[in-house]
Amino acid sequence: MGRYLKPIGGEHWFDIQLFNNKLDNLKNTEAVFLRGGQSAIRFILEDMDIKPDEYILIPSYLCPNILYNFIMLNIKYEFYKINKDLSIDINDIEAKMKKFKIKAIFFIDYFGFYHKKETINYLEQLKNQNTIIIEDAVQMLWFNRQMFIGDYVFNSYRKFLPIDGALVLCKNVKTFSPARDNYYENINLGRIKKTSFLNFHIGSEEEFLSFYEKAEEQYYRTEGILGMDNVSKTMLSKVDYNLITDIRKRNYFYLHDRLIENNKIQIIFSKNLIKDNVVLGLPILIDNRDEIRKKLREINIYCPVHWNILEENWSYKYVDSREISRKIITLPIDQRYDFHDMNKLIDCMSNLIGDDII
């Protein structure tokens, strides 16, 4: 396999085609406007007024960084089981509800897909019984309420766009001031330099990666609740949501249909589950994931792992979650790519995994 010059995956870069100055996506949005997912979680945990003897149930398959604010605020939490298909083990929640004093249940719309009707009905029943429902919709792109059920629903735009920001949908809408640190400077310099490198061959890969690394360090060092800056809010309001939706859906369907017959690849979510949801990527389970991922990086294809929990001590109790973490990889399907890029991804996967892709 030769090196593919245009990268697939990795941090987003600027593309003017993603914006339409006639739009105003956030005009009627009633939400808390924050810098990112960490501030959103912090706001929710503080707004809940949780008592010292109360617990929050959280899924056994999650990004470990979610736990940061729980630990910083000394909030008690207990894990519940996630099945191999990323569905929620309702029986395990039932058992934990009887064992602990549960204030809230935190659940994730994995990769931007809704949970099955049975699960949603169960969570709504708990909500009607005054259990707070926190819905992590970070892996879905949205600007206004979708088919959400949470008392709190939050997102993070940097997963989808070269723009920062997060919304929290809730009853208690508040305003917070933007941060005064170097995060925005570093992340935007990284995006600008990556755009210049890819479009005009100016600079180097190492140069823009260094700014991304500095920004990431700053992002997770910052404490407290930080508001969304005005530049990010203005840019988000002009994002062409329909264009992005169409491209992502088209790429997901294309990859899905080409990979579904390969018995060495397990697709977790059928294309038929995409309704009004704009999904993050196409997650698959494969053997020898780390070796394959390494070889893909060597040819400029960057497929993230959502998420690595294998080094977390608590994960050993959750066999299914560890199995997912060991095998999962996310194939990029976003608005930066067309069918030519998808074919390159399919060809490379075929060469590395086997020739069973039709």
C-alpha positions as CSV (number, residue, x, y, z in Angstrom):
1,M,0.0,0.0,0.0
2,G,1.4,3.4,-1.0
3,R,1.1,6.4,1.3
4,Y,-2.2,8.2,0.9
5,L,-1.4,12.0,0.9
6,K,-4.7,13.3,2.0
7,P,-5.2,12.3,5.6
8,I,-8.4,10.5,6.6
9,G,-9.3,11.2,10.2
10,G,-7.4,13.2,12.8
11,E,-8.1,16.8,14.0
12,H,-10.5,18.9,11.9
13,W,-9.3,21.7,9.7
14,F,-11.1,24.7,8.3
15,D,-13.2,24.5,5.2
16,I,-15.3,27.4,4.1
17,Q,-17.8,25.2,2.4
18,L,-19.1,24.1,5.8
19,F,-20.5,27.5,6.5
20,N,-23.5,29.5,5.2
21,N,-23.7,33.1,6.3
22,K,-27.5,33.1,5.8
23,L,-28.0,30.6,8.6
24,D,-28.5,31.2,12.3
25,N,-28.6,27.7,13.9
26,L,-28.6,28.9,17.5
27,K,-31.2,31.6,17.2
28,N,-34.0,29.8,19.1
29,T,-31.8,27.5,21.2
30,E,-32.5,27.6,24.9
31,A,-29.4,26.1,26.5
32,V,-26.4,26.7,28.6
33,F,-23.5,27.7,26.2
34,L,-20.2,26.3,27.4
35,R,-16.7,25.8,26.1
36,G,-16.7,22.0,25.9
37,G,-17.8,18.7,27.3
38,Q,-15.8,19.0,30.5
39,S,-17.5,22.3,31.4
40,A,-20.9,20.7,30.5
41,I,-20.3,17.8,32.9
42,R,-19.1,20.2,35.6
43,F,-22.2,22.4,35.3
44,I,-24.6,19.4,35.4
45,L,-22.9,17.9,38.5
46,E,-23.0,21.2,40.3
47,D,-26.5,22.1,39.2
48,M,-28.0,18.8,40.5
49,D,-27.3,19.6,44.2
50,I,-26.3,16.0,44.9
51,K,-26.1,15.0,48.6
52,P,-23.0,13.2,50.2
53,D,-24.9,9.9,50.5
54,E,-26.3,9.9,46.9
55,Y,-24.8,8.1,43.9
56,I,-24.8,8.6,40.2
57,L,-25.0,5.4,38.0
58,I,-22.6,5.6,35.0
59,P,-22.0,3.2,32.2
60,S,-19.0,0.7,32.4
61,Y,-18.1,1.7,28.8
62,L,-17.2,5.4,28.6
63,C,-14.4,7.9,28.1
64,P,-12.3,7.8,31.3
65,N,-12.0,11.6,31.2
66,I,-15.7,11.8,32.1
67,L,-14.8,10.7,35.6
68,Y,-12.5,13.8,36.1
69,N,-15.2,16.1,37.4
70,F,-16.8,13.4,39.5
71,I,-13.5,12.9,41.3
72,M,-12.8,16.6,41.6
73,L,-16.2,17.3,43.1
74,N,-16.0,14.2,45.3
75,I,-19.3,12.8,43.9
76,K,-20.0,9.1,44.5
77,Y,-20.7,7.0,41.4
78,E,-21.2,3.3,40.6
79,F,-20.9,1.6,37.2
80,Y,-23.6,-0.4,35.5
81,K,-23.0,-3.0,32.8
82,I,-23.0,-2.3,29.1
83,N,-23.6,-5.3,26.8
84,K,-21.4,-6.3,23.8
85,D,-23.7,-4.5,21.4
86,L,-23.4,-1.2,23.5
87,S,-26.9,-1.6,24.8
88,I,-27.7,-1.0,28.5
89,D,-28.1,-3.9,30.9
90,I,-31.4,-2.9,32.5
91,N,-31.2,-5.8,35.0
92,D,-27.9,-4.5,36.4
93,I,-29.3,-1.0,36.8
94,E,-32.2,-2.5,38.7
95,A,-29.8,-4.3,41.0
96,K,-27.8,-1.1,41.6
97,M,-30.9,0.9,42.3
98,K,-31.8,-1.4,45.1
99,K,-28.3,-1.4,46.5
100,F,-27.4,2.3,46.4
101,K,-29.2,5.6,46.9
102,I,-29.3,6.7,43.3
103,K,-29.7,10.4,42.5
104,A,-29.2,10.1,38.7
105,I,-28.4,7.8,35.8
106,F,-25.9,8.9,33.3
107,F,-26.2,7.3,29.9
108,I,-24.5,7.7,26.5
109,D,-25.9,7.8,23.0
110,Y,-23.0,5.8,21.7
111,F,-21.6,7.1,18.4
112,G,-24.8,9.2,17.9
113,F,-27.3,6.3,18.0
114,Y,-30.4,6.2,20.1
115,H,-31.0,3.3,22.5
116,K,-33.7,0.8,21.7
117,K,-37.3,1.6,22.7
118,E,-37.4,-0.8,25.6
119,T,-34.4,1.0,27.2
120,I,-35.8,4.5,26.6
121,N,-39.1,3.5,28.1
122,Y,-37.4,2.1,31.2
123,L,-35.3,5.3,31.6
124,E,-38.4,7.4,31.2
125,Q,-40.1,5.5,33.9
126,L,-37.2,6.2,36.3
127,K,-37.4,9.8,35.3
128,N,-41.1,9.9,36.2
129,Q,-40.1,8.5,39.6
130,N,-37.8,11.5,40.2
131,T,-34.5,9.9,39.2
132,I,-32.5,12.5,37.2
133,I,-31.5,11.4,33.7
134,I,-28.3,12.7,32.3
135,E,-27.9,12.1,28.5
136,D,-24.5,12.3,27.0
137,A,-25.2,13.1,23.3
138,V,-21.6,14.2,22.7
139,Q,-21.2,11.7,19.8
140,M,-24.1,13.2,17.9
141,L,-24.2,16.5,16.0
142,W,-27.1,18.7,16.9
143,F,-28.1,22.3,17.6
144,N,-31.6,21.9,19.0
145,R,-33.4,19.1,20.9
146,Q,-33.7,15.8,19.1
147,M,-35.3,12.6,20.4
148,F,-33.7,13.2,23.7
149,I,-35.2,12.2,27.1
150,G,-32.6,13.5,29.6
151,D,-33.3,16.1,32.2
152,Y,-29.8,17.2,31.2
153,V,-28.5,16.6,27.6
154,F,-25.1,17.8,26.5
155,N,-22.8,17.7,23.4
156,S,-19.4,18.8,22.2
157,Y,-18.8,20.3,18.8
158,R,-15.1,19.8,18.5
159,K,-15.8,16.1,17.8
160,F,-17.5,17.1,14.6
161,L,-16.1,20.5,13.5
162,P,-13.0,22.8,13.8
163,I,-15.0,24.7,16.3
164,D,-15.2,24.5,20.1
165,G,-18.3,24.7,22.2
166,A,-21.0,22.6,24.0
167,L,-24.7,23.0,24.8
168,V,-26.5,21.7,27.8
169,L,-30.3,21.4,27.5
170,C,-31.9,21.7,30.9
171,K,-34.4,23.7,33.0
172,N,-31.9,25.9,34.8
173,V,-30.4,27.9,31.9
174,K,-27.4,30.0,33.1
175,T,-24.7,32.2,31.5
176,F,-21.0,31.7,32.0
177,S,-18.0,33.8,31.0
178,P,-15.5,32.5,28.4
179,A,-12.1,31.3,29.5
180,R,-9.0,33.5,29.7
181,D,-6.3,31.0,29.0
182,N,-4.2,29.8,26.0
183,Y,-6.4,27.0,24.9
184,Y,-8.2,28.9,22.1
185,E,-5.0,30.4,20.9
186,N,-3.3,27.0,20.6
187,I,-6.2,25.0,19.2
188,N,-7.0,27.6,16.5
189,L,-3.3,28.0,15.5
190,G,-3.2,24.2,15.2
191,R,-6.3,24.3,12.9
192,I,-5.0,27.2,10.8
193,K,-1.6,25.6,10.4
194,K,-3.1,22.2,9.5
195,T,-5.4,23.9,6.9
196,S,-2.3,25.7,5.4
197,F,-0.3,22.4,5.4
198,L,-3.1,20.4,3.6
199,N,-4.2,23.1,1.2
200,F,-1.0,24.9,0.4
201,H,1.8,22.6,1.7
202,I,2.9,25.4,4.0
203,G,4.7,24.3,7.3
204,S,4.9,20.8,8.6
205,E,2.8,18.1,10.3
206,E,4.9,18.3,13.4
207,E,4.2,22.1,13.7
208,F,0.4,21.8,13.8
209,L,0.5,18.7,15.9
210,S,2.5,20.6,18.6
211,F,-0.2,23.2,18.9
212,Y,-2.9,20.5,19.2
213,E,-0.9,18.8,22.0
214,K,-0.5,22.1,23.9
215,A,-4.3,22.8,23.5
216,E,-5.2,19.4,24.8
217,E,-3.0,19.8,27.8
218,Q,-4.6,23.1,28.6
219,Y,-8.1,21.8,28.0
220,Y,-7.8,19.1,30.7
221,R,-5.9,21.4,33.2
222,T,-8.7,23.9,33.3
223,E,-11.0,23.8,36.3
224,G,-14.5,25.3,36.8
225,I,-17.3,26.0,34.3
226,L,-16.2,28.0,31.2
227,G,-18.6,29.7,28.8
228,M,-18.5,29.5,25.0
229,D,-16.6,32.3,23.4
230,N,-18.4,34.6,20.9
231,V,-16.3,33.6,17.9
232,S,-17.2,29.9,18.4
233,K,-20.8,30.8,18.9
234,T,-20.9,32.9,15.7
235,M,-19.2,30.2,13.7
236,L,-21.5,27.5,15.0
237,S,-24.5,29.5,14.1
238,K,-23.3,29.5,10.4
239,V,-22.5,25.8,10.1
240,D,-24.4,24.1,7.2
241,Y,-26.0,21.4,9.2
242,N,-27.9,19.9,6.3
243,L,-24.8,19.6,4.1
244,I,-22.9,17.8,6.9
245,T,-25.9,15.6,7.6
246,D,-26.1,14.5,4.0
247,I,-22.4,13.8,3.6
248,R,-22.1,11.8,6.8
249,K,-25.2,9.7,6.1
250,R,-24.1,9.0,2.6
251,N,-20.6,7.9,3.7
252,Y,-21.9,5.8,6.5
253,F,-24.3,4.0,4.1
254,Y,-21.5,3.5,1.6
255,L,-19.0,2.0,4.0
256,H,-21.8,0.0,5.8
257,D,-22.9,-1.7,2.5
258,R,-19.3,-2.5,1.4
259,L,-18.2,-3.9,4.8
260,I,-21.3,-5.7,6.0
261,E,-20.5,-9.0,4.3
262,N,-16.9,-9.2,5.6
263,N,-17.0,-11.9,8.3
264,K,-13.8,-10.4,9.9
265,I,-15.5,-7.2,10.6
266,Q,-18.4,-6.7,13.0
267,I,-20.5,-3.5,12.4
268,I,-22.2,-2.5,15.6
269,F,-24.9,-0.2,14.3
270,S,-27.0,-0.9,11.2
271,K,-27.5,1.9,8.8
272,N,-31.3,1.5,9.3
273,L,-30.8,3.0,12.8
274,I,-29.9,6.4,11.3
275,K,-33.0,8.6,11.5
276,D,-32.6,12.3,12.5
277,N,-29.3,11.5,14.2
278,V,-26.0,12.8,12.8
279,V,-23.5,10.1,13.8
280,L,-19.8,10.4,14.7
281,G,-18.4,7.6,12.6
282,L,-18.8,3.9,11.8
283,P,-17.6,1.8,14.7
284,I,-16.5,-1.7,14.0
285,L,-15.0,-4.6,16.0
286,I,-12.0,-6.4,14.6
287,D,-9.2,-8.7,15.9
288,N,-5.7,-7.4,16.0
289,R,-7.1,-3.9,16.3
290,D,-3.9,-2.2,17.6
291,E,-1.7,-3.7,14.8
292,I,-4.2,-2.7,12.1
293,R,-4.6,0.8,13.5
294,K,-0.8,1.2,13.6
295,K,-0.5,0.2,9.9
296,L,-3.3,2.6,8.9
297,R,-1.6,5.5,10.6
298,E,1.5,4.7,8.6
299,I,-0.5,5.5,5.4
300,N,-2.1,8.6,6.8
301,I,-5.4,7.0,7.9
302,Y,-6.3,7.9,11.5
303,C,-9.0,5.8,13.1
304,P,-9.7,6.6,16.7
305,V,-10.5,4.2,19.6
306,H,-13.6,5.1,21.6
307,W,-12.5,4.3,24.2
308,N,-9.5,2.6,25.9
309,I,-10.6,1.5,29.3
310,L,-8.2,-1.5,29.6
311,E,-5.9,0.3,31.9
312,E,-8.6,1.3,34.3
313,N,-8.7,-0.8,37.5
314,W,-12.5,-0.7,37.7
315,S,-12.9,-2.1,34.2
316,Y,-11.9,-5.7,35.2
317,K,-15.4,-6.2,36.6
318,Y,-17.0,-5.6,33.2
319,V,-15.9,-8.3,30.7
320,D,-18.1,-7.1,27.8
321,S,-16.9,-3.5,28.1
322,R,-13.3,-4.7,28.1
323,E,-14.0,-6.9,25.0
324,I,-15.4,-3.9,23.2
325,S,-12.5,-1.7,24.2
326,R,-10.0,-4.3,23.0
327,K,-11.5,-4.6,19.5
328,I,-13.3,-1.4,18.6
329,I,-12.1,1.2,16.1
330,T,-14.1,4.1,14.5
331,L,-13.9,4.6,10.7
332,P,-14.2,8.3,9.7
333,I,-17.3,9.1,7.6
334,D,-17.4,12.9,8.1
335,Q,-17.9,15.9,5.8
336,R,-14.2,16.1,4.7
337,Y,-14.5,12.9,2.6
338,D,-16.1,11.6,-0.5
339,F,-16.5,8.2,-2.1
340,H,-13.0,8.3,-3.4
341,D,-11.7,8.6,0.2
342,M,-14.1,5.9,1.4
343,N,-12.8,3.6,-1.4
344,K,-9.3,4.2,-0.2
345,L,-10.3,3.4,3.3
346,I,-12.1,0.2,2.2
347,D,-9.1,-0.9,0.0
348,C,-6.7,-0.4,2.9
349,M,-8.9,-2.2,5.4
350,S,-9.3,-5.1,2.8
351,N,-5.5,-5.4,2.4
352,L,-4.9,-5.4,6.2
353,I,-7.8,-7.5,7.4
354,G,-8.6,-9.8,4.4
355,D,-10.1,-9.8,1.0
356,D,-13.6,-10.6,2.0
357,I,-14.9,-7.1,1.3
358,I,-17.2,-7.1,-1.7
